[in-house]
Amino acid sequence: MSFEFDIKQANAEALAYVRKESLDIYNRLHSIGEDVHFVGEVHQAYLELPILPNLRCGAWYLDPKIAFHEGAYFKSTDGHFGNWSFNLRRPNLHLLPLIAAEGGLVLVDSTRAGKRIPDALSKTIPIWCAVINRATLLVYPEKAKEEAWDVELYCPPGAVSEQERSQIKARLYGWAEDLSKSSYHLPSLPRPLRPLWITPSTSVFPTLRPLDKLKYSPIVCVSASKQVSEGVERRSHGYSYVQGSGDDHELWGMGLTPKLFWEHKNALLNSSREDLPCVVAKLVAESKVLHGRAVWTTLPSPIAALHGRISIGAVPDMPFELAPTLPDVDRPCSFVVVSATGSSSPPTSDADSDASDSMSSEPHVLRLRLAEGKKDQLHFLQHVLPASTRYINDRLATGDAICVCCDSGRDAGVGIALAAIQLFFDDEGRPLEPGTQAASPSKESIRTRLQWIIASRPAANPSRVTLKRVNEFLLSSPSFRRR
């Protein structure tokens, strides 16, 4: 009995040690640095193809200087067994004009221990390619006459069983129909899409030259990290290699982001294990200090279906002082800024909300405090959505354009814009006349308006809970909303 106890204790201690090693920021950053060299080799092999990260993990492995300015967002969960999906909230259609123009692309991602290729690359992207190819035939039936128009589902050998592949194939046509009937515009592609895979264990990279002679547009899926036992492998350079180090950086990164890593890569990788936490803490603290930017670092995205009347941006991209204008917008602009560091305190009632809003020293800006995620969802429903939509309605009536900004530019701000578009714009994207009653919202009309947003701002990724609160706000009487 004592011997068995000693074995169990030793195993527990070994697992604890592995976990500690895997969460050590020194090991993580040096592992990423090792994987960056491999991604660089792939990039050199396919210089004619644009290269971009699959967000968020892939951004750690790709220098922003060589990456396409917009990443992709293929979620592994859409490829999990039994949960396969072509998600219309993440259609990644912004990639299609790039693929059509350049002939294909290279997509970088990674995965943790236990897998050679992440599900996002082994299943989500194959589903995406097959659905796009099938939907193209539905939207452009003349493509069916092209002998080389391939609609097969391709998956990496050894990563997806034939049984699973056949189960996925049975769902492809339904997803293609949903896409073809959505409000998204599907461009006419010159060739069908086909995924290919490269990992650090790949001995010979696929030959894709000349691109214009291929019968397909290659989507080269790069799994950046080497597969290792238990996910950790000791290196002679003084660190433990952690497979998929860029994953879940909130757990180990001390506030570090891919952007900060690439801006200070040499300083971080040249720091000692003892000094590194202090170096990271200093960089993170400095990045949070506002330096009085005079211009937008990244302009907000105007929603094309609304002819620029509503745009969505991110608080970190905003100038220090918001002028009542936006570049390329030919009318005055008012702003709704929702941030965890907003200046207005959470009101206790609608009356308090009205009072705090009217006292703003910037009449063209409504600032509200809201922590993104699940924390402030009741406040989002009961105060932020009512206050922001009242303000937007008033400013639209004066002829202003509206820009909604939240901390990420992807979640709460998208929810506010979605509610406003449903309330104040018709099904053709035209603003309703003041005093005109909007048509009764439905889940379908809300879904269509969300597709308008995503088509113009692919980074938009409102959480499920944010969308639930927006639906609750739009579809239920105030007296029945969650308390």
C-alpha positions in Angstrom: 0.0 0.0 0.0 2.8 2.4 0.9 4.6 1.6 -2.4 1.4 2.3 -4.4 1.0 5.6 -2.5 4.6 6.6 -3.3 4.0 5.9 -7.0 0.9 8.0 -7.0 2.7 10.8 -5.2 5.6 10.7 -7.6 3.3 10.8 -10.6 1.4 13.8 -9.1 4.7 15.6 -8.5 5.8 14.9 -12.0 2.6 16.3 -13.5 2.8 19.3 -11.3 6.4 19.9 -12.5 5.3 19.6 -16.1 2.5 22.0 -15.6 4.8 24.5 -13.9 7.2 24.2 -16.8 4.5 24.7 -19.3 3.2 27.9 -17.7 6.7 29.4 -17.3 6.8 32.5 -19.5 10.5 32.1 -20.2 9.9 28.6 -21.6 6.8 29.8 -23.5 8.5 32.8 -25.3 11.6 30.8 -26.2 9.4 28.0 -27.6 7.6 30.5 -29.7 10.9 31.9 -30.9 11.9 28.4 -32.0 8.6 27.9 -33.9 9.0 31.3 -35.5 12.1 30.0 -37.4 10.0 27.1 -38.8 7.2 29.5 -39.9 9.9 31.6 -41.6 11.1 28.6 -43.6 7.5 28.0 -44.8 7.2 31.7 -45.7 10.4 31.6 -47.8 9.1 28.5 -49.6 5.9 30.3 -50.6 6.9 33.9 -51.0 4.3 34.4 -53.8 1.4 33.6 -51.4 0.2 36.0 -48.7 0.7 34.6 -45.2 -1.6 35.4 -42.2 -2.3 34.1 -38.7 -5.3 32.2 -37.5 -6.2 34.4 -34.6 -5.6 34.4 -31.7 -2.9 31.8 -31.3 -1.3 32.1 -34.7 -0.5 35.8 -34.2 2.4 34.8 -31.8 4.2 33.0 -34.6 4.0 35.5 -37.4 5.9 38.8 -37.8 3.3 41.5 -38.4 5.7 43.0 -41.0 5.2 40.0 -43.3 1.6 39.1 -42.4 -1.4 40.1 -44.3 -3.0 43.0 -42.4 -6.1 41.0 -41.5 -5.9 37.6 -39.9 -8.4 34.8 -40.1 -10.6 33.4 -37.4 -11.2 29.7 -37.7 -12.2 28.2 -34.4 -11.2 24.7 -33.4 -14.6 24.2 -31.8 -16.2 24.3 -35.2 -14.2 21.2 -36.0 -14.7 19.3 -32.8 -16.2 15.8 -33.1 -19.9 16.0 -33.3 -19.9 19.8 -33.2 -18.8 20.3 -36.9 -20.1 23.6 -38.3 -19.8 26.2 -40.9 -20.5 29.1 -38.6 -22.1 32.1 -40.3 -20.8 34.3 -37.5 -17.3 33.4 -38.6 -17.6 33.0 -42.4 -14.1 34.4 -43.1 -15.3 35.6 -46.5 -12.9 38.6 -46.4 -10.2 36.1 -47.4 -11.9 35.2 -50.7 -10.9 38.4 -52.7 -7.4 37.9 -51.5 -7.3 34.3 -52.5 -8.8 35.1 -55.9 -6.2 37.9 -56.5 -3.1 36.0 -55.2 -4.0 32.4 -56.1 -4.1 31.1 -52.5 -2.7 31.8 -49.0 -0.7 30.4 -46.1 -2.4 30.2 -42.7 -0.4 29.8 -39.5 -1.8 28.2 -36.3 -0.6 25.9 -33.5 -1.9 23.4 -31.0 -1.1 22.1 -27.6 0.2 18.6 -26.7 -1.5 15.5 -28.0 -2.1 16.7 -31.5 0.0 17.2 -34.6 -2.5 19.6 -36.2 -5.1 21.7 -34.5 -8.8 21.0 -35.3 -9.0 24.4 -36.8 -6.6 23.4 -39.5 -7.5 19.7 -39.8 -11.3 20.0 -39.9 -12.6 23.6 -39.6 -10.7 24.8 -42.7 -11.5 21.7 -44.8 -15.2 22.2 -44.0 -14.8 25.9 -44.9 -13.2 25.1 -48.3 -15.7 22.4 -49.2 -18.7 24.7 -48.2 -17.3 27.6 -50.1 -16.8 25.4 -53.2 -20.4 24.0 -53.0 -22.0 27.4 -52.3 -20.2 28.8 -55.3 -22.0 26.3 -57.5 -25.3 27.3 -56.0 -24.6 31.1 -56.5 -22.9 30.7 -59.8 -24.4 27.6 -61.5 -22.3 28.1 -64.6 -19.3 26.9 -62.6 -20.8 23.3 -62.8 -19.7 23.2 -66.4 -16.1 23.5 -65.3 -14.6 20.0 -65.2 -12.0 20.9 -62.6 -14.5 22.4 -60.1 -13.8 20.1 -57.2 -16.2 20.0 -54.2 -14.5 17.1 -52.4 -13.8 17.3 -48.6 -10.1 17.0 -48.1 -8.7 16.2 -44.6 -5.1 15.5 -43.5 -4.3 11.8 -43.5 -4.1 10.3 -40.1 -5.8 13.2 -38.4 -9.4 12.6 -39.4 -10.9 9.1 -39.7 -12.9 8.1 -42.7 -15.9 7.6 -40.5 -15.7 11.2 -39.2 -15.1 12.5 -42.7 -18.2 10.8 -44.1 -20.3 12.3 -41.2 -19.0 15.8 -42.0 -19.6 15.3 -45.8 -23.3 14.5 -45.1 -23.7 18.0 -43.7 -21.8 20.1 -46.3 -24.7 20.7 -48.7 -26.9 22.1 -46.0 -24.2 24.5 -44.8 -23.6 25.6 -48.4 -27.3 26.3 -48.9 -27.4 28.4 -45.7 -24.4 30.4 -46.9 -25.9 30.9 -50.4 -29.2 32.1 -48.9 -27.5 34.5 -46.4 -27.0 38.2 -46.8 -23.3 37.7 -47.5 -21.9 38.4 -50.9 -20.0 35.4 -52.2 -17.5 36.5 -54.9 -16.9 34.3 -58.0 -13.7 32.4 -57.5 -11.5 31.5 -60.5 -10.7 28.1 -59.0 -12.0 25.9 -56.1 -10.3 26.0 -52.7 -8.2 23.1 -51.5 -6.4 22.7 -48.1 -2.9 21.4 -47.8 -0.9 20.8 -44.5 2.6 21.4 -43.3 4.0 20.6 -39.9 7.5 20.6 -38.5 7.6 16.9 -39.2 6.9 17.5 -43.0 10.0 16.3 -44.9 9.1 17.9 -48.3 6.9 20.9 -48.7 4.2 20.6 -51.4 5.2 22.0 -54.8 2.8 24.7 -55.9 4.6 26.3 -58.8 3.5 27.6 -61.1 0.4 28.7 -59.2 -1.6 29.6 -62.4 -1.3 26.1 -63.7 -2.9 24.5 -60.6 -6.5 23.4 -60.8 -7.2 24.7 -57.3 -6.3 27.6 -55.0 -4.1 26.2 -52.3 -4.9 27.0 -48.6 -1.6 26.0 -47.0 -2.3 25.2 -43.3 0.8 25.5 -41.2 0.9 23.9 -37.7 3.8 25.8 -36.2 4.7 23.7 -33.2 6.6 20.4 -33.1 4.6 17.6 -31.5 6.4 16.4 -28.3 5.6 13.9 -25.6 3.6 15.5 -22.7 3.9 18.8 -24.5 7.2 19.7 -22.9 10.8 18.8 -24.1 14.0 19.9 -22.6 16.4 22.0 -24.8 20.1 22.4 -24.4 19.8 26.2 -24.5 18.4 26.3 -21.0 14.6 26.2 -21.6 11.9 23.6 -21.9 10.1 23.5 -25.3 6.4 23.8 -24.8 4.2 22.7 -27.8 1.6 25.3 -28.8 3.0 27.9 -26.5 1.0 30.7 -28.0 -2.3 29.2 -26.9 -4.3 30.7 -24.0 -1.8 33.5 -23.3 -4.0 34.9 -20.6 -2.8 32.0 -18.4 0.9 32.6 -18.7 1.6 35.9 -20.5 1.4 38.4 -17.6 -0.5 40.8 -19.9 1.9 40.3 -22.8 0.2 40.2 -26.3 1.5 39.1 -29.7 1.8 42.8 -30.7 4.0 43.6 -27.7 6.0 40.4 -28.3 6.9 41.3 -31.8 7.6 44.9 -31.0 10.1 43.9 -28.3 11.0 40.4 -29.4 14.8 40.7 -29.2 14.7 42.3 -25.7 12.3 39.6 -24.4 14.3 36.7 -25.8 17.6 38.1 -24.6 16.4 38.6 -21.1 17.5 36.1 -18.4 14.9 33.9 -16.7 15.2 36.0 -13.5 14.8 39.4 -15.3 12.1 38.4 -17.8 9.1 38.9 -15.5 10.2 42.4 -14.7 10.8 43.2 -18.4 7.4 42.0 -19.3 5.7 43.9 -16.5 7.4 47.1 -17.6 6.4 46.7 -21.2 2.8 45.9 -20.4 2.6 48.9 -18.0 4.0 51.2 -20.6 1.6 49.9 -23.3 -1.3 50.9 -21.1 -0.2 54.6 -20.8 -2.0 56.9 -23.3 0.5 59.0 -25.1 -2.0 61.5 -26.6 -2.4 60.0 -30.0 -3.5 62.7 -32.5 -4.9 60.2 -35.0 -6.6 56.8 -35.2 -4.1 54.0 -35.3 -6.6 51.8 -37.1 -9.7 53.4 -38.6 -13.2 52.2 -37.6 -15.0 49.9 -40.0 -18.0 51.5 -41.7 -20.9 49.0 -42.2 -21.2 49.0 -46.0 -24.9 48.0 -46.0 -25.7 51.2 -44.1 -23.7 53.5 -46.5 -21.3 54.5 -43.7 -24.0 55.7 -41.2 -22.6 53.4 -38.5 -19.0 52.3 -37.9 -17.4 50.1 -35.4 -13.9 50.6 -33.8 -11.7 49.7 -30.9 -10.9 51.9 -27.9 -7.1 51.3 -28.1 -7.1 52.6 -31.7 -8.8 55.9 -30.8 -7.1 59.3 -30.7 -6.7 60.9 -27.3 -9.3 63.5 -28.2 -12.3 62.6 -30.3 -13.2 65.2 -32.9 -16.8 65.1 -34.1 -15.6 63.7 -37.5 -14.2 60.5 -39.0 -11.9 60.3 -42.0 -13.7 59.5 -45.2 -17.1 60.3 -43.6 -18.8 63.3 -45.2 -21.0 64.2 -42.2 -20.6 65.0 -38.5 -19.9 61.9 -36.3 -21.0 61.1 -32.8 -19.4 58.3 -30.7 -20.5 55.7 -28.2 -17.5 54.6 -26.2 -18.0 51.5 -24.0 -14.9 50.6 -22.0 -13.9 48.9 -18.7 -12.1 52.2 -18.0 -15.0 54.5 -19.1 -15.6 57.7 -17.3 -19.3 57.2 -16.3 -20.3 55.2 -13.3 -22.8 52.5 -13.7 -26.2 54.2 -13.2 -28.7 52.7 -10.8 -31.8 53.5 -12.9 -32.7 54.8 -16.4 -33.3 58.2 -14.9 -29.7 58.2 -13.5 -28.5 57.0 -16.9 -30.2 59.9 -18.6 -28.7 62.4 -16.1 -25.2 61.1 -16.3 -25.3 61.1 -20.2 -26.6 64.6 -20.4 -23.8 66.0 -18.2 -21.1 64.9 -20.6 -18.6 67.6 -21.5 -18.5 66.1 -25.0 -21.9 66.3 -26.5 -20.7 64.2 -29.5 -19.5 61.4 -27.2 -21.4 59.1 -24.9 -19.0 57.2 -22.6 -20.2 54.2 -20.6 -18.3 51.8 -18.4 -18.6 48.1 -19.1 -16.3 45.2 -18.5 -16.4 42.8 -21.5 -17.2 39.2 -21.1 -19.8 37.8 -18.6 -19.0 40.1 -15.7 -21.3 43.1 -16.6 -23.9 41.4 -18.7 -26.9 42.5 -16.5 -25.6 46.0 -16.7 -25.2 45.7 -20.4 -28.8 44.7 -20.8 -30.5 47.0 -18.4 -28.4 50.2 -18.8 -25.8 50.2 -21.6 -28.1 49.0 -24.4 -31.0 51.4 -23.4 -28.7 54.4 -22.9 -26.6 53.8 -26.0 -29.6 53.2 -28.4 -31.4 56.3 -27.0 -28.3 58.4 -27.7 -27.8 56.8 -31.2 -31.5 57.5 -32.1 -31.1 61.2 -31.1 -27.8 61.6 -33.0 -29.1 59.9 -36.2 -32.1 62.2 -36.1 -29.7 65.2 -36.4 -28.0 63.6 -39.4 -24.9 62.4 -37.7 -23.0 59.3 -38.5 -22.4 57.0 -35.5 -19.2 55.2 -34.4 -19.4 52.6 -31.6 -16.1 51.6 -29.9 -15.4 49.0 -27.2 -12.2 47.7 -25.7 -11.8 44.9 -28.2 -13.6 46.3 -31.1 -15.2 42.9 -31.5 -17.8 42.2 -28.7 -19.8 44.8 -26.8 -19.5 47.5 -29.4 -20.8 45.0 -32.0 -23.8 44.2 -29.8 -24.7 47.9 -29.4 -24.4 48.5 -33.2 -26.5 45.4 -33.9 -29.3 46.7 -31.6 -29.2 50.1 -33.2 -29.2 48.8 -36.8 -32.3 46.7 -35.9 -34.1 49.5 -34.3 -33.3 52.4 -36.6 -32.7 50.9 -40.1 -35.0 49.1 -42.4 -34.3 45.8 -44.2 -32.6 47.6 -47.0 -30.1 49.4 -44.7 -31.9 52.7 -45.0 -32.3 54.9 -41.8 -35.9 55.1 -40.7 -37.5 58.6 -40.7 -37.7 60.2 -37.3 -40.8 59.0 -35.5 -41.2 56.0 -37.8 -41.8 52.7 -36.0 -39.4 50.0 -37.0 -40.7 46.6 -38.1 -41.0 44.0 -35.3 -37.6 42.4 -34.9 -37.1 38.7 -35.3 -34.2 36.4 -34.9 -33.9 36.2 -38.6 -33.8 40.0 -39.1 -31.2 40.3 -36.2 -29.1 37.5 -37.8 -29.2 39.3 -41.2 -28.0 42.6 -39.6 -25.2 40.8 -37.8 -24.1 39.4 -41.2 -24.0 43.0 -42.5 -21.6 43.9 -39.6 -19.4 40.8 -40.1 -19.2 41.4 -43.9 -17.7 44.8 -43.2 -15.7 44.0 -40.1 -14.5 40.4 -40.2 -12.9 40.8 -36.7 -16.3 41.2 -35.2 -16.9 38.3 -32.9 -19.6 39.0 -30.4 -19.8 36.4 -27.6 -22.8 34.1 -27.3 -23.8 35.9 -24.1 -23.6 39.3 -25.7 -25.9 38.2 -28.6 -28.3 36.7 -26.0 -28.5 40.0 -24.2 -29.1 41.8 -27.5 -31.9 39.4 -28.5 -33.4 39.8 -25.0 -33.3 43.6 -25.4 -34.9 43.6 -28.8 -37.4 40.7 -28.6 -38.8 41.1 -25.1 -40.7 43.8 -23.2 -38.6 45.8 -20.7 -40.8 44.5 -17.9 -39.8 40.9 -18.8 -36.0 41.5 -19.1 -33.7 39.8 -16.8 -33.4 41.3 -13.3 
